[in-house]
Amino acid sequence: MIAQTTSNSPVANTSYKVVLPFYVYAAVAFLVATILLLSSTKAFHIHYFHPQLLAITHIMALGWGTMIILGASHQLIPVLIESGLYSNKLAYASFVLTGIGVPLLAYAFYTFDMGDPAKWGGRFVVIGILTYLINVAKSMARSKTENVHATFVFTATVWLFITVLLGLVQVYNFTAPLLQEDSLHYLALHAHSGILGWFLLLIIGVGSRLIPMFLISKYTNDRLLWLVYYLINISLLSFVMIFYFPSEKNLIFLPIAGVILSISLFVYYCYKAYQQRIRRQVDEQMKLSLLSIVMLLLPMLLLVAVVSFIINSDTENIVLINVYGFLIFFGWLTAIILGMTFKTLPFIVWNKVYHVQATQGQTPNPKDLFDDKIFKIMSIAFIAGLLLFVAGILAAIALMLQAGAILLLVTAILYNFNVLKVVFHKIPKL
C-alpha cells in the first residue's frame, strides 16, 4: 500500500512536500465554494451562466476536484507505472501556477470581468496543467511498465489540457472574436471535456486500482477496463463531432448511451471487487467512495432528460441543467473525494512521520491519524445537505436551498478539520 513504502520503492521518489500542499489547497477551496454557495442560492433560480454559479463551478472543478487529484496523482502515478516521478520541481510548479490561476479565474467570473483577471487566471491554469502533463508524460516515457490504469491517467490529462485550453479561448472570445459563436455556445463542449475526459477517465483509471486494493480484493479485469476506456473516449469524440453538426440532434443520445454503459460497467467492476474482497468489514471511507460510483449514474440519466427537453421543445430547462451540474460537482465528485482523501492522505502522512519508527517498534495505524467520528458526522451532513439542496432547486424553495447549503458548509468545515489534523500530525510525546 501507499504507506508501506521504503526508500527503494518508486513512491519514495515523490516528496510528501509536493503532495500535501495540493490537499490543503483543495480543502480550503471546498470551504470557499460552500461559503459562496450559501451566499448565492438565489442564482440557482436564474441561469447556469450566472456569474456566481460560474465562480462556484470553477472553484469546485479546478480548486477542489482538479487540485486534489493532481496532488494525489503525483503520489499514485509511480505506483501505477512502477517507476519514479520524473520531477518534483515540475510538480511544485504545477501547484504554484494552477494555484495562482484558480482564484484569479474565480474572482473574474464572480465579478464577470473577462479582462486581465480572467485572462491571467486562464494563462496560469493552462501553463500549470501543461507542466503537469509534461511531468506525467516524462514519467511514463521512462517506465518499462504499460498498463490500463496508466493509460487512463495519461489520456485524462490530455483531455484536461484540452479543457483548460478551450476555456482560455472562451475567455478571450469575450473581448475578441476568436470563435464563430459566443462563449456560451461552447460551454457544453468545455464542460463535458472536463467532466468526462478528465474527471471520469481519471477516477475510473485510478479507482479501478485503488478500490480493489483498499477492499483487499483479488478481483481484476483489464479487458473490461479497456472496454470502458474505449467507450468513454469514443463517446466523447462522437459528442465533439455531433456538437459541430447540430442538425443531427438525435445522434447526441449515442454518446450519452456509451457513457452510461461505460459507467455501468465500472459499477459492475467495483461490485465484483467488493464481492471478492478478503476483508469482509468495509470502513466508512470506502462506503462513501463506493456510493459515489453509483451516484454518477443519476446525473447521467438526468442528462438524458435535459437533452430530450431541448430536442422536443427547442428550449433549455434551466432547473434540470442546474441540478445536473450540482450533482456532478457537489455530488459525485465531492463524494469520492471525501471518501478517498482519508484512504490516501493518512498513508502519505503516516509514511512521512513514521517511516523510521515503523522498523523500530509499534506505530499507530494510518486510520488513527484522523477523527472517525468527525468523518461520520461529515458524511451525514454531506448526504443530507446534498439531498436538501437538490430538492430546493427542484421545488424552488429558498429555505431548503439555504438549509442544504449550511449542511454542505458544515461538511467542508469538518473535512478541513480532519485534513489539517492529518497534515499536522506529529509523533505523540511520551
C-alpha positions in Angstrom: 0.0 0.0 0.0 1.0 3.6 -0.2 2.0 3.8 3.4 4.2 0.8 3.1 6.9 2.3 1.0 10.6 2.4 1.6 13.5 4.4 0.3 13.9 1.9 -2.5 10.3 2.0 -3.7 9.2 4.1 -6.7 6.8 6.0 -4.5 9.7 7.3 -2.4 10.7 9.4 -5.4 7.7 11.7 -4.8 8.3 14.0 -1.8 5.4 14.5 0.6 6.2 18.2 0.4 4.9 18.1 -3.1 1.7 16.3 -2.3 0.4 17.8 0.9 0.0 21.4 -0.4 -2.5 20.2 -3.0 -4.6 18.5 -0.3 -4.6 21.7 1.9 -5.4 23.9 -1.1 -8.3 21.7 -2.2 -9.7 21.6 1.3 -9.7 25.4 1.5 -11.2 25.7 -2.0 -14.0 23.4 -1.0 -14.7 25.6 2.1 -14.7 28.8 0.0 -17.0 27.2 -2.6 -19.6 26.2 0.1 -19.4 29.7 1.6 -20.1 31.2 -1.8 -22.9 28.6 -2.3 -24.6 29.7 0.8 -24.5 33.4 -0.3 -25.6 32.5 -3.9 -28.6 30.3 -3.5 -30.8 32.8 -5.5 -28.6 32.3 -8.5 -29.9 28.7 -8.9 -33.3 30.2 -10.0 -31.8 32.4 -12.6 -29.5 30.7 -15.1 -26.5 28.4 -15.1 -24.4 31.0 -16.8 -24.8 33.3 -13.8 -21.5 34.9 -12.6 -21.8 33.5 -9.1 -22.5 30.0 -10.4 -19.6 30.2 -12.9 -17.3 31.2 -10.0 -18.5 28.3 -7.7 -18.3 25.8 -10.6 -14.7 26.7 -11.4 -13.7 26.6 -7.8 -15.2 23.2 -7.5 -13.8 21.9 -10.8 -10.3 23.4 -10.5 -9.7 24.3 -6.9 -11.4 21.3 -5.3 -11.5 18.4 -7.8 -8.5 19.1 -10.0 -6.1 20.3 -7.3 -6.7 17.3 -5.1 -6.4 14.9 -8.0 -3.2 16.5 -9.1 -1.7 16.1 -5.6 -2.8 12.5 -5.1 -1.7 11.5 -8.6 1.8 12.7 -8.0 1.9 10.0 -5.3 -0.1 7.4 -7.2 1.4 7.6 -10.7 4.7 6.0 -9.6 2.6 3.1 -8.1 0.8 2.7 -11.4 3.8 2.8 -13.7 6.2 1.2 -11.2 8.7 3.9 -11.7 9.6 7.2 -10.1 8.0 10.6 -10.7 10.1 12.5 -13.4 10.4 15.7 -11.5 9.4 17.1 -8.1 10.2 20.6 -9.3 7.6 20.3 -12.1 5.1 19.1 -9.5 5.8 22.2 -7.4 5.5 24.4 -10.5 2.1 22.9 -11.4 0.9 23.6 -7.9 2.0 27.2 -7.8 0.9 28.1 -11.4 -2.5 26.4 -11.1 -2.9 27.6 -7.5 -2.5 31.3 -8.6 -4.8 30.9 -11.6 -7.8 29.4 -9.8 -8.6 32.4 -7.5 -8.0 34.8 -10.4 -10.5 33.0 -12.5 -13.0 32.7 -9.6 -12.8 36.5 -9.0 -13.1 37.2 -12.7 -16.2 35.1 -13.0 -17.8 36.3 -9.8 -17.4 39.9 -10.9 -17.8 38.9 -14.6 -14.6 40.8 -15.5 -13.3 39.0 -18.6 -10.4 41.3 -18.9 -7.0 40.8 -17.2 -8.1 38.8 -14.2 -9.8 36.1 -16.3 -7.0 36.1 -19.0 -4.2 35.9 -16.5 -6.1 33.3 -14.4 -6.6 31.2 -17.5 -3.0 31.6 -18.6 -1.7 30.4 -15.2 -4.0 27.4 -15.2 -3.1 26.4 -18.7 0.6 26.6 -18.1 0.2 24.8 -14.7 -1.7 21.9 -16.4 0.8 21.8 -19.2 3.6 21.4 -16.6 1.7 18.6 -15.0 1.1 16.9 -18.4 4.8 17.1 -19.2 5.7 15.6 -15.8 3.2 12.7 -16.4 4.4 12.1 -19.9 8.1 12.1 -18.9 7.4 9.8 -16.0 5.5 7.3 -18.2 8.0 7.5 -21.0 10.9 6.2 -18.9 8.8 3.5 -17.3 9.0 0.0 -18.6 5.6 -0.9 -17.4 2.5 -0.3 -19.6 -0.9 -0.9 -18.0 -4.5 0.2 -18.5 -4.5 2.4 -15.3 -1.6 4.5 -16.6 -3.3 4.8 -20.0 -6.4 6.2 -18.3 -4.4 8.7 -16.3 -2.4 10.0 -19.3 -5.4 10.2 -21.6 -7.4 12.0 -18.9 -4.5 14.5 -18.5 -4.6 15.2 -22.3 -8.3 15.9 -22.0 -7.7 18.2 -19.0 -5.3 20.2 -21.1 -7.7 20.5 -24.0 -10.4 21.5 -21.5 -8.5 24.4 -19.9 -7.1 25.5 -23.3 -10.6 25.7 -24.7 -11.6 27.6 -21.5 -8.9 30.2 -22.1 -10.0 30.6 -25.7 -13.6 31.2 -24.5 -12.3 33.9 -22.1 -10.5 35.7 -24.9 -13.6 35.3 -27.1 -15.5 37.7 -24.8 -13.2 40.6 -26.0 -12.0 39.3 -29.4 -14.0 37.2 -31.9 -11.8 34.1 -31.9 -14.7 31.7 -32.2 -17.6 31.6 -34.6 -20.2 31.8 -31.8 -20.3 33.4 -28.4 -18.6 31.7 -25.5 -21.9 30.4 -24.0 -22.3 28.3 -27.2 -19.2 26.3 -26.4 -20.0 25.8 -22.7 -21.3 22.2 -23.1 -18.2 21.2 -25.1 -15.9 22.8 -22.5 -17.8 21.3 -19.5 -18.0 17.8 -20.8 -14.5 17.6 -22.0 -13.6 18.2 -18.3 -16.3 16.1 -16.7 -16.0 13.0 -19.0 -12.5 13.4 -20.4 -10.7 14.5 -17.2 -12.7 13.5 -14.1 -14.4 10.4 -15.3 -11.4 8.9 -17.1 -9.1 9.7 -14.3 -11.3 8.5 -11.5 -12.0 5.2 -13.3 -8.3 4.7 -14.1 -7.2 5.3 -10.5 -10.3 4.0 -8.8 -10.0 0.7 -10.6 -6.6 0.2 -9.0 -7.3 1.7 -5.5 -10.8 0.3 -4.8 -9.7 -3.4 -5.1 -6.5 -2.5 -3.1 -8.3 -0.8 -0.3 -11.0 -3.5 -0.2 -8.2 -6.1 -0.2 -9.8 -7.8 -3.2 -8.3 -10.2 -5.6 -10.6 -9.1 -8.4 -9.1 -7.7 -11.6 -10.4 -7.5 -15.2 -8.2 -5.5 -17.6 -10.3 -6.4 -20.6 -13.4 -4.8 -19.0 -11.4 -1.7 -18.2 -10.1 -1.4 -21.7 -13.6 -1.7 -23.0 -14.6 1.1 -20.6 -11.6 3.2 -21.7 -12.6 3.0 -25.4 -16.3 3.5 -24.8 -15.7 6.8 -22.9 -13.2 8.2 -25.5 -15.2 7.2 -28.5 -18.4 8.6 -26.9 -16.6 11.9 -26.1 -15.1 12.2 -29.6 -18.5 11.4 -31.0 -20.0 14.2 -28.9 -17.4 16.6 -30.2 -18.3 15.7 -33.8 -22.1 15.9 -33.2 -21.6 19.3 -31.5 -20.5 20.7 -34.8 -23.4 19.2 -36.7 -26.4 20.5 -34.7 -28.9 19.5 -37.4 -28.5 15.8 -36.3 -29.7 16.4 -32.7 -31.0 12.9 -32.1 -27.5 11.5 -32.6 -26.5 13.0 -29.2 -28.1 10.1 -27.5 -25.5 7.7 -28.9 -22.5 9.2 -26.9 -24.7 9.5 -23.8 -25.6 5.9 -24.1 -22.0 5.0 -24.5 -21.1 6.9 -21.3 -23.9 5.4 -19.3 -22.8 1.9 -20.5 -19.2 2.6 -19.5 -20.2 3.8 -16.1 -22.5 0.8 -15.6 -19.5 -1.5 -16.5 -17.4 0.3 -13.9 -20.1 -0.1 -11.3 -20.1 -3.8 -12.1 -16.2 -3.8 -11.8 -16.5 -2.2 -8.4 -19.3 -4.7 -7.4 -17.1 -7.7 -8.3 -14.2 -6.2 -6.4 -16.5 -5.7 -3.4 -17.9 -9.2 -3.8 -14.4 -10.9 -3.9 -12.9 -8.8 -1.1 -10.9 -10.7 1.5 -11.6 -8.3 4.4 -15.3 -8.6 5.0 -15.7 -5.4 7.0 -15.8 -2.2 4.9 -14.9 1.1 6.5 -16.9 4.3 6.2 -14.4 5.9 3.8 -14.8 3.1 1.3 -18.6 3.0 1.7 -18.8 6.7 0.7 -16.4 6.2 -2.2 -18.5 3.2 -3.5 -21.7 5.3 -3.1 -20.1 8.0 -5.3 -19.6 5.5 -8.1 -23.3 4.6 -8.1 -24.2 8.3 -7.7 -22.7 9.1 -11.1 -25.5 7.2 -12.9 -28.1 9.7 -11.5 -26.7 12.9 -13.3 -26.1 10.9 -16.5 -29.7 9.8 -16.5 -30.7 13.3 -15.8 -28.7 14.4 -18.8 -30.9 12.3 -20.9 -33.9 14.3 -19.6 -32.1 17.6 -20.2 -31.3 16.7 -23.8 -34.7 15.2 -24.5 -36.3 18.5 -23.3 -34.0 20.6 -25.6 -34.7 18.4 -28.6 -38.5 18.2 -28.1 -39.1 21.8 -27.1 -36.1 23.5 -28.6 -35.6 25.3 -25.3 -33.5 24.7 -22.1 -34.8 23.5 -18.8 -32.7 25.7 -16.5 -33.8 23.8 -13.4 -32.7 20.4 -14.7 -29.4 21.8 -16.0 -28.6 23.3 -12.6 -29.5 20.1 -10.8 -27.3 18.2 -13.3 -24.3 20.4 -12.7 -24.8 20.5 -9.0 -24.9 16.7 -8.8 -21.7 16.4 -10.8 -19.6 18.7 -8.7 -21.2 18.7 -5.2 -22.5 15.1 -5.5 -20.4 12.5 -7.4 -17.1 14.3 -7.5 -17.3 15.5 -3.9 -18.4 12.1 -2.5 -15.5 10.3 -4.0 -13.0 12.9 -2.8 -14.4 12.9 0.7 -14.0 9.1 0.9 -10.7 8.7 -0.9 -9.0 11.6 0.9 -9.0 9.6 4.1 -7.8 6.5 2.4 -4.8 8.2 0.8 -3.8 11.2 2.9 -3.3 9.3 6.1 -0.9 6.8 4.3 1.1 9.7 2.9 1.5 11.5 6.3 2.0 8.2 8.2 4.9 7.4 5.8 6.3 10.9 6.4 6.1 10.7 10.2 6.7 7.0 11.0 8.9 5.7 8.2 11.8 5.3 10.6 9.8 4.3 13.7 8.0 1.6 11.7 11.1 -0.6 11.8 11.8 0.0 15.4 8.5 -0.6 17.2 4.8 -0.3 17.2 3.2 2.7 15.4 -0.4 3.8 15.1 -2.5 2.8 12.0 -2.9 5.4 9.3 -6.7 5.4 10.0 -5.9 6.6 13.6 -4.5 9.9 12.2 -8.0 11.4 11.6 -11.1 11.5 13.8 -13.5 8.8 12.6 -16.5 10.3 14.5 -15.9 13.6 12.7 -15.8 11.8 9.4 -19.1 10.1 10.1 -20.8 13.4 11.1 -19.3 15.0 8.0 -20.7 12.2 5.8 -24.2 12.5 7.3 -24.1 16.3 6.8 -22.9 15.9 3.2 -25.7 13.5 2.2 -28.4 15.5 4.0 -27.1 18.8 2.5 -26.9 17.3 -1.0 -30.5 16.0 -0.9 -31.9 19.2 0.6 -30.2 21.4 -1.9 -31.3 19.3 -4.9 -34.9 19.3 -3.5 -34.6 23.1 -3.1 -33.6 23.6 -6.7 -36.4 21.4 -8.0 -39.1 22.9 -5.7 -37.7 26.4 -5.9 -37.8 26.7 -2.1 -35.3 29.2 -0.7 -35.3 27.8 2.8 -34.4 24.3 1.6 -31.6 25.7 -0.5 -30.2 27.6 2.5 -30.5 24.6 4.8 -28.8 22.4 2.2 -26.0 25.0 1.7 -25.5 25.3 5.5 -25.1 21.5 5.8 -22.6 21.5 2.9 -20.7 24.3 4.7 -20.6 22.1 7.8 -19.3 19.3 5.6 -16.5 21.5 4.4 -15.6 22.7 7.9 -15.4 19.1 9.2 -13.5 18.0 6.2 -10.9 20.8 6.7 -10.7 19.9 10.4 -9.8 16.3 9.6 -7.4 17.2 6.8 -5.5 19.6 8.9 -5.5 17.1 11.8 -3.8 14.6 9.5 -1.4 17.0 7.8 -0.1 18.4 11.1 0.1 15.0 12.8 3.3 14.5 14.9 4.6 11.7 16.9 2.9 11.8 20.3 5.1 12.8 23.2 5.5 10.1 25.8 
